[in-house]
Amino acid sequence: MSGGSKKKEVRVWMDGCFDIVHFGHANALRQGKRMGDSLSVGVHSDEEISKHKGPPVFNQKERYRMVRAIKWVDEVIEDAPYVTTVETLDNHNIDFCVHGDDITTTADGHDTYHLVKAAGRYKECHRTQGVSTSDIVGRMLLVTKTHHQRGEETVDAQQAEKIGQGHDSHSPWTGVSQFLPTTNKIIQFAEGKDPKPNDKIVYVAGAFDLFHILCIFYVGHLDFLEKAASLGDFLIVGLHTDSVVNRYKGANYPIMNLHERTLSILACKYVSEVVIGAPYCVTKDLMEHFKVDVVCHGQTPIMSGVDDEDPYKYPKECCKFQMIDSGNTLTTADIIDRIITHRLEYEKRNKRKADKENKIFESLKKQKENANEVNT
């Protein structure tokens, strides 16, 4: 190669419904981006998803918005076909397609990636163990706090997953197992960048429950974080502990535990740094430690601290407090209402999906066993 020639950019394609985006989806996109130079993500329309799986919880505009906010995504292709074709890759100048090591099927049970696999333009990434959309939905439908606990398998946790999966059906690929957070996983998601000397530092704090993308990305949070980030150069997000969130939200909140919420926030392109288990009150020590210039809060009510003191008393006294109106009225409760409204429909959808996957899994298992018999 001559000294003046330029290396060809490797373009990667990933696609999906991205209906309830959690940190497992974000991790898959992170892995896909590492396989090339740029990542294009195709997102299916409401019509395509309804045809092959059932009606989505989020509409297509919301889903396009959520995927665009994941920091490893370079572009979003709207209304992507449910079956990935070679023509689709060629039309967008894509080198190859990447998907997780599970099986995605059409309404008639065919592998949605069979065409690009046959053309040799398909690669796999590892699925993130310990998280599934069905498990998250199960948590929304059960008044349980077992997802806050670590290292225990409980009856309530198993029941939550059964509700999400459709009771008597369980996917061989996407069934949830215990999520084990590691420092390496946090490092993979984190930017690892310090603020520059003259950067204006913005600080926000909260539960950020049902956020993607990890945790689930949800558009109300995205709009808020985008506006907060626009007020400075370096956005720090303080995540409250599960017990603190439960104190001011009640019921079984947070739906996502602290470790899950951390990964999801780190996957957001507007966020520079995360304080894991941040104090509820924004103190002088915290602001001086992180050199915070402005503290922001949304339009939601602010509950007093344990001593009945305003948690934003100090930044207000310093004239460094600012309220933000994200312009988005969608709340965590609204999302859960959507799930509950379509509960039976969602359970049937997941049961059909799991049944198809089980059928394919058993077929692949039998093929492998037959091949082993021939080799022996």
Residue pairs with C-beta under 8 A, 6 or more apart in sequence:
9 36
9 37
9 38
10 35
10 36
10 37
10 38
10 95
11 36
11 37
11 38
11 40
11 92
11 93
11 94
11 95
12 32
12 33
12 35
12 36
12 37
12 38
12 39
12 40
12 94
12 95
12 96
12 97
12 98
13 39
13 40
13 41
13 42
13 84
13 88
13 89
13 92
13 94
13 96
13 97
13 98
14 28
14 29
14 32
14 39
14 40
14 41
14 42
14 97
14 98
14 99
15 41
15 42
15 43
15 44
15 77
15 80
15 84
15 97
16 25
16 41
16 42
16 43
16 44
16 104
17 43
17 44
17 49
17 53
17 56
17 63
18 25
18 41
18 43
18 63
18 66
18 67
19 49
19 56
19 57
19 58
19 63
19 133
20 57
20 58
20 133
20 136
20 137
20 216
21 63
21 66
21 67
21 70
21 212
21 213
21 214
21 216
21 217
22 131
22 133
22 136
22 212
22 213
22 214
22 215
22 216
22 260
22 264
23 128
23 131
23 189
23 212
23 213
23 214
23 215
23 260
23 263
23 264
23 267
24 127
24 128
24 131
24 132
24 214
25 70
25 212
25 213
25 214
26 70
26 72
26 189
26 212
26 213
26 214
26 217
26 263
26 264
26 267
27 128
27 185
27 188
27 189
27 263
27 267
28 98
28 99
28 100
28 125
28 127
28 128
29 39
29 41
29 70
29 72
29 73
30 72
30 188
30 189
30 267
31 98
31 125
31 126
32 39
32 72
32 98
32 125
33 39
33 72
33 73
33 74
35 96
35 98
35 123
35 125
36 95
36 96
38 74
38 75
39 72
39 73
39 74
39 75
40 74
40 75
40 76
40 77
40 92
40 94
41 67
41 73
41 75
41 76
41 77
42 76
42 77
42 80
42 81
42 84
42 88
43 60
43 63
43 64
43 67
43 76
43 77
43 78
43 79
43 80
44 60
44 79
44 80
44 81
44 82
45 60
45 78
45 79
45 80
46 55
46 56
46 59
46 60
48 79
48 80
48 81
48 82
49 55
49 56
49 82
50 56
51 82
51 107
52 82
52 105
52 106
52 107
53 107
53 349
53 352
53 353
54 345
54 346
54 348
54 349
54 352
55 342
55 345
56 63
57 335
57 338
57 339
57 342
57 346
58 66
58 219
60 78
60 79
62 219
62 330
64 76
64 78
65 219
65 222
66 212
66 213
66 217
66 218
66 219
66 222
67 73
67 76
67 213
68 76
69 212
69 213
69 217
69 222
69 226
69 268
69 269
69 270
70 212
70 213
70 217
70 267
70 268
70 269
71 267
71 268
71 269
72 267
77 92
80 88
81 88
82 106
82 112
83 106
83 110
83 112
83 114
83 115
84 97
84 112
84 113
84 115
84 116
85 115
85 116
86 115
86 116
86 119
86 121
88 94
89 95
89 96
89 97
89 116
89 121
95 121
96 116
96 121
96 122
96 123
97 113
97 116
97 121
97 122
97 123
98 122
98 123
98 124
98 125
99 113
99 122
99 124
99 125
100 124
100 125
100 126
100 127
101 124
101 125
101 126
101 127
101 173
102 127
102 171
102 173
102 174
102 357
103 111
103 173
103 357
103 360
103 361
104 111
104 112
104 113
105 111
105 112
105 353
105 356
105 357
105 360
106 112
109 356
109 359
109 360
111 117
111 360
113 122
116 122
127 173
127 174
128 179
129 177
129 178
129 179
129 180
130 176
130 177
130 178
130 179
130 180
131 176
131 179
131 214
131 260
132 161
132 164
132 171
132 174
132 175
132 176
133 164
133 174
134 161
134 164
134 165
134 171
134 174
134 175
134 176
134 350
135 160
135 161
135 164
135 176
136 164
136 216
136 255
136 256
137 163
137 164
137 339
137 346
137 350
138 159
138 160
138 161
138 162
138 163
138 164
138 165
139 147
139 160
139 164
139 252
139 255
140 255
140 335
140 336
140 339
140 340
141 160
141 163
141 164
141 339
141 340
141 343
142 156
142 159
142 160
142 163
142 252
143 251
143 252
144 156
144 157
144 159
144 160
144 252
145 246
145 252
146 152
146 154
146 156
146 157
146 160
147 157
147 160
147 252
147 255
147 256
147 257
148 242
148 243
148 246
148 254
148 257
150 257
150 259
151 178
153 178
161 170
161 175
161 176
163 347
164 347
164 350
165 171
165 175
165 347
165 350
165 351
165 354
166 347
166 348
166 349
166 350
166 351
166 354
167 347
167 351
168 351
169 350
169 351
169 354
169 355
169 358
170 354
170 358
171 353
171 354
171 357
171 358
172 357
172 358
172 361
173 357
173 361
174 357
179 259
179 260
181 259
181 262
181 263
185 263
186 262
186 263
186 266
189 263
189 266
189 267
190 266
190 273
190 274
191 266
191 272
191 273
193 272
195 201
195 233
195 234
195 272
195 291
196 233
196 234
199 232
199 233
199 234
200 231
200 232
200 233
200 234
200 293
200 294
201 232
201 233
201 234
201 236
201 290
201 291
201 292
201 293
201 294
202 228
202 229
202 231
202 232
202 234
202 235
202 236
202 292
202 293
202 294
202 295
202 296
203 235
203 236
203 237
203 238
203 282
203 286
203 287
203 290
203 292
203 294
203 295
203 296
204 224
204 225
204 228
204 235
204 236
204 237
204 238
204 295
204 296
204 297
205 237
205 238
205 239
205 240
205 275
205 278
205 280
205 282
205 295
205 297
206 237
206 238
206 239
206 240
206 297
206 298
207 239
207 240
207 245
207 249
207 253
207 254
207 261
208 215
208 221
208 237
208 239
208 261
208 264
208 265
209 215
209 245
209 249
209 253
209 254
209 255
209 256
209 261
209 332
210 216
210 218
210 255
210 256
210 332
210 335
210 336
211 217
211 218
211 221
211 256
211 261
211 264
211 265
211 268
212 218
212 264
212 267
212 268
213 264
213 267
213 268
214 256
214 260
214 261
214 263
214 264
214 265
214 267
215 256
215 260
215 261
215 263
215 264
215 265
216 256
216 264
216 335
217 264
217 267
217 268
218 330
218 332
218 335
219 328
219 330
220 326
220 328
220 329
220 330
220 331
222 268
222 270
223 326
223 327
223 328
224 298
224 324
224 326
224 328
225 235
225 237
225 268
225 270
225 271
226 270
227 324
227 326
228 235
228 270
228 296
228 324
229 235
229 270
229 271
231 294
231 296
231 322
232 293
232 294
234 272
234 273
235 270
235 271
235 272
235 273
236 272
236 273
236 274
236 275
236 290
236 292
237 265
237 271
237 273
237 274
237 275
238 274
238 275
238 278
238 279
238 282
238 286
239 258
239 261
239 262
239 265
239 274
239 275
239 276
239 277
239 278
240 277
240 278
240 280
241 258
241 277
242 254
242 257
242 258
244 280
245 253
245 254
246 253
246 254
247 303
248 303
253 332
254 261
255 332
255 336
256 264
258 276
258 277
262 274
262 276
265 271
265 274
266 274
275 290
278 286
279 286
280 305
280 306
280 311
281 305
281 309
281 311
281 312
281 313
281 314
282 295
282 311
282 312
282 314
282 315
283 314
284 314
286 292
287 295
287 314
287 315
287 318
287 320
292 315
292 320
293 320
294 315
294 320
294 321
294 322
295 312
295 315
295 320
295 321
295 322
296 321
296 322
296 323
296 324
297 312
297 321
297 322
297 323
297 324
298 323
298 324
298 325
298 326
299 323
299 324
299 325
299 326
302 310
302 311
302 312
303 311
304 310
304 311
305 311
310 316
312 321
315 321
339 346
